[in-house]
């Protein structure tokens, strides 16, 4: 794995950064206040090929991988205008369909996900399952008369369902050989009868809204199933590993944005005839935050490299570690940035206060820091399970 970024990746960073700063934090804040998605930025990023950079060239993508897509999201975040649905639409859904979808599913979805004309949401979390995917109760059963699938269940904290053309739903089907339930993935179009959505009122300041989904005997054709009915966890984790890498990119970008605001302020704000950044009590915490963000990025790059190389097992460990490190680094960077600005850190003018809540998300979702520590303790270190 290269430790130093290639010239192509450096050029991609520079180009995306320029796009992000063209829109900036003010644009992003305005979309949040207006209660709408960042449509203009999404469309331009798609037109420039950034949204589909990880998708296959034969289906309209850039032919790159999660390494390239994570650069795009990180740089947009560092410019103050992250696109959360990049974690979901091209990274999770696009990846799963590219790897396991039928030829028809690839033709129907991948070019549109790449050029931004269609968006897909992802539903896995349930009210009573939380981080335990083995307790998912959304079930899919066959209608013996037609061969259709019937989905019943509930999902919560699903981003962007109101603007998504379809949602990739994680359900469970019964294994004919063992009788046990195994995970399967289904494409559920937004207006399918029986597919209801209810907005969750969030304190979080974000352009994308959160929803609870209710599936009441939602009838889907046989070809709504993505991939092999018996593949189970293989297909699920093909989407979850990129999700963790992209969440790390989201967190690192947010942390970099907050840190840049604090550094700029510390250079200019003068007290007792000296910039406050000349005092170690200000400078050292910011330097520590920068170090933590850089270290988290290295693990994120490792995870993306392993995933793009086809090492799903190695990528699983690295992606979890990257998500953990990035979440911790982001929370610390935002906290120290706000503290550097003092009262100004809580004003709308400087745009940092809203990040206090947003930064916590990177610790909680899509998997909590405690569950990652559980994973590392028993998967990596070989310690006995605590649950």
N, C-alpha and C positions, 0 to 999 in steps of 0.2 A: 504494500500500500504506500503510495507516495505521501510524504509528510508535507512537501511543499506543493502548493496548488499549481496546476498546469497553466500555461499562458491562455488556453481556451477558457478555463474557469475564471481566471482573473478578468478576462475581457467580458465574460458573462456578468460577473459581479459589478463591473464598472457600468455596463449598459443598463442593468436592472436598477442600480443605485440612481442613475440619472433619471430613469422613469419614475422611481419612487419620489425623488425630490421635486420632480415636476408637479406632482400632486401634493405631497407633504401632509403634515399632521392637521393643518387647518381644513383641508379637503376631507380628510377622514373623519374629523370631529363633526363636520357639518353633516355628513351622511348619517352619522349616529343620531344627531339631534333631529334630523328629518325623518328618522325611522325607516331608512331605505338602505339597500346594499350599495357598495361602491361600484356601481355599474360601469361608469366611464373608465375607471382604472382597470377593472376586470376585462373589459372589451379591448382596451389598448394592449394590455399584457398578452391577451390571446392573439391579437393581430400580429404582434411581434414574435409570436412563437413561444412565449415563456410558459403559458399554462400547460401546454402539451409537450414540454421539452423531454419528459420522461417516457412518452408513449411511442409505440413503434412507428417508424417512418412510413411503412406501407399503409398505415391507417391515419395518416395526416399529422403524426407527432414528430418530435425532433430526433427520435432515436437515441436519446440519452437515458439517464436513469434517475434514481432518487437523489443521487449526489448533485445532479444539476438542478433538480426541482427544489431541493433544500436551499441551494444558493439563492434561487429566485425569492423564496419566501423570506429568508433571513434578511436579504437586502431591502425588500419592501418594508419589512418590520423596522429595520434600522432607520429607514426614512420616515417612520411614523405612520405608515399606512399598510399594515399587514392584511392579507386576504385569508381569513380563516378557512374559507371553503376550499382553498388549495390543499389543505390537509385531507379533505374528504373527497372532493370530486375527481381530480386527476391522480392523487396519491393512493387513496384506498380503492375507490371504485374503479378508476381507470386501470390500476395495476391488476386488480383481481380479474377484470374482464379480459385484459390483454393476456393474462397467463392461463385463464381457465375457461373463458367464455367460448360459446359456439362461434362459428364463422359469421352467422347472422347477427349475433349480439355484438361482435366486434365491428361489423359494418354499420350497425345502427347507432352505436354509442361512441366509439373511440374518436372518429373524426370530429364529432360534435363536441365532445369533452375537450378535445385539443384546441378547437377554434373558439371555444367559449359560448357557442350558441345553445348548448344544453348543459345543465348542471345536475349532478346527482348527489343526494344526501346519503347518510349511512346510519342505520339504526341497529344498535346492539344492546345498549344499557337498558335494564328493566328496573321497575320500582323495588322489587324484592330480590334481585340478583346482584346488583352492584358490580363489584369486581369479579364475582364468581360466575364465569361464563357457563359453568356446568349446571347452574341453577336456572338457566334461561327457560322460561315456560311458554314462549311463543312457539306454537307447534304448527306443522304443516302435514296435512294428510291428503291422500289421493282420493278423488271421487272415482270410484270404480266404473261408473257409467260413462264418464267422459274422458278420464285421464287428467282432468284439471287438478290443480293444487288448491286446497282451502287453508288459508292462514288465519289463526286466531291468537291474539295476545296483545301485549302493551309494551311500548317503548317510551323512554324518557330521555330528556336532554339530547334531542336530535336537532342539529343545527341546520338552518336554512331550508326547512321543508317547504315553506311557503313560496320559495323561488326555485326550488328544484323540480325538474321534470319528472323525476322518479327517485325512489329511495331504495337502496340496497339493504334489505332486511335480513338479519340473522335469525333464522328459525331452527327448529329441531324436527327431525323426522325419525321414524322408528326403523331401526335396522332389522331387515327381514330375517337375518340369521340369528341375531342375539336378542332381539326385542328391546335393546337399549336405544336411547335417543341420541342422535348424533347431529352436529350442527350442519346446516345447509344455508345457502345464500339465494335470495330471490329478488328479482327486479320488480318493484311495485310502482307502477305509474301513479302520478299524483292524484288523478281524478278517478281512480278505481273505486267502484261501489264498495261500501263497508270500510274504506280506509279513511279514518277521521284524524284530524289534528287539532290540538288545543294548545294555544300559546302559553308558555310558562313565564310568569312575570319575574324578571331577573333584575337584581341590583347592578349586574354587570353592564358596563358601558361598551357595547359592541354593535357593529353594523348588522351582524347576523342574529336572527332571533332563535330562541330555543323552544322546542315543542315536545308535548307528550303525544304519542300516537296510539290509537286504538284500532286494532284489526279485528273486525267482527265477521268471521267466515268470508274473508276476502278471497274471491275466486280469481285464480290466475291460470293462464294456459300452461301446458306442460313445458313450453320453452322459456318460461320465466325463471326456471332454475338455472343458476350459473354453475357450470362445471359438472363434475361427477357427483351423483347423489351419495356415493360411498367415500368420497375423499375426506370429508369431515374437517378436522382441525387443520390439515395442510392448506386448504383454501382460505380458511379464516385467518390464519397467521400470515398468509401471503399479503393480506391487507393490513394487519395490525402492526407488523414490523415497520412498514413505511409510515404508518400513523405516528409511531413513537419517534421516528427520525424527524418527521415534519413538525411534530410538536416541539421537539428540541430546537429546530430552526426558528419556529415562531417565538419561543422563549428567548433565544439568543438575540434575535432581532429586536425584540422589545427591550431587553436589557441594554443593548448597545444604544438604542435611541435615548433611553433614560440617562445613561452614562454620558452621552455626548452633550445633552442639555446641561447636566451638572458641571461638566468640565468647562464648557463655554461660560457658564455663570461664575465658576470659581476663578476663571482668568480675569473677568471683568469687574466683579463685585469687589469694591475696595472698602476696607474698614481699617481705621488707624493707619492710613497712608500706605497700605500694602494690600494686594489682591488676596482674598481669603484662601486661594489655592496655594499660596506660599507657606501656609501653616500645615504642619504634618497631620494635625487632627482632621483636616479636610482632605489633604492630598493622599494620605495613606489608605483610608477606606476606599477612595475611588480607584487607586492603583490595585488594591486587592480585588475589587469588583471586576476590573479589566482582566486580571489574571484568571479569575474564575470563569469568565465568559470565554476566554481563549482556550482554556483547558476543556471546557464543555464542547466547544466547536471541534476540537481534535477528536473527541470520542464520537461526536455526531458524524464526522467525516469517515471515521473507521466503520461505523455501523452502516452508512450508506454504501461504502465500498464493498463491504462483505455482502450486503444484500444484492447489489448490482452484479456481483460475481457469482451469485447463485448459492451462496452459503447461508441458507435459512437458519440453521442452528446457531452458527457464529453470530449472525446478524441479530438474532433474538436477544442474546446476552448483551451485545454492544448497544443495541437500540434502547434497551431498558436502562442501561447505565447512562447513555447519552441523555435520555429524557430526564432521568433523576438529576444529573449534574446540571443540565440546562435550567431546570425548574428552580433548583437551589440558587444558581448564579443569577437568574433573572430576579427573583424575589429580593436578593441581597442588593443587586444593582439599583432596583427601583427604590428600595428603602433608603439607601445611601444617597441617591440622587435627590429625593424629596427632602431629606434631612439637610443636605448641602444648601438647598435653596431656602430653608427655613419656612417662613410664612408664605413666601412666593411659590414654594413647592405645592401648595394647596390651592393655587389660583388657576382659573381657566386659561389665563394668558400663557402660562408656561406648559400646560398640557401634561403634567405629571401625575396629578392626583387621581385621575381615572385609571392609571396604571396600577395603583395599589391593589385594587380588586382584581384587575385583569391578570396581574402577575401571579396571584394565588391559583388561578386556573391551571397554570403550568405545573403546579405541585399536585393538583387533584386529578386532572383529566389528561389523557384518557384512562390512565391507571394511577392510583395514588402512590406517593413516595413509599409508603409502608409496604404496599404489595411488591414494589420493586425490590425493597430490602429483603422481603421474604424470598423472592425469586433468586436473588444473588446468594442469600445465606444457604439455601438448600440445593439450588441448581449448580452454582459455581463453587461454593465452599464445601458442599456435601454435608451440611448440618441437618439434623432431623427437622421435619416439618413441625410448625407450631399450630397447624390447623388441619 
